[in-house]
Amino acid sequence: NAGVTQTPKFRVLKTGQSMTLLCAQDMNHEYMYWYRQDPGMGLRLIHYSVGEGTTAKGEVPDGYNVSRLKKQNFLLGLESAAPSQTSVYFCASSYGLLNQPQHFGDGTRLSIL
Amino acid sequence: GEDVEQSLFLSVREGDSSVINCTYTDSSSTYLYWYKQEPGAGLQLLTYIFSNMDMKQDQRLTVLLNKKDKHLSLRIADTQTGDSAIYFCAEREVSGRRALTFGSGTRLQVQP
């Protein structure tokens, strides 16, 4: 059972570079989420998706874009990376918003120099 | 806006009980969750409680909910070194239109 898989696990970027983080889930979940985790701040929701072809902004969406072209994949893009985006990024998925728990990937550690 | 608060750190001795506390502000919260994060890993759902319950027990874990005070706690009995991790409290509101709100996490350190 793979669950939620994130690639890459680690990445170092220079300011201004772009990159895409990939999240894949094999549980046929409708809902997918991208969070960032910073020391002392818990998890903050960046963007989420309630189904294939749909996306919505979370708490901290600025500087990020997302796409959900296939139900099993949720991509997070940084168009022009900034040092403030240095963080650990987590993807999660769930059957629904209301009473279903979220399943998390193992995270992507991203450093922007 | 909605807020979930936790203390940052807790240290206990192996074999003792641990109690991790959480307070939340949203009175329309329905489900309240406890997640565990081990080093280098994602969050793992430990247990959850529905807001019409006062207590839920699952092996060594006991969740207590005080709706009046909007206070949630997680008690781990007979704490083991493998319980050392960060524990996150999270709440979900009734409409389901808003995703989970997480606390900042409590780091539990278990001394042998």
Interface residues (C-beta under 8 A of the other chain):
Chain A: V4 Y33 Y35 G40 M41 G42 L43 R44 L45 Y48 G58 F90 A92 G96 L97 L98 N99 P101 Q102 H103 F104 G105 D106 G107
Chain B: V4 L8 T30 Y31 Y33 Y35 G40 A41 G42 L43 Q44 L45 Y48 F50 F88 R92 G96 R97 R98 A99 L100 F102 G103 S104 G105
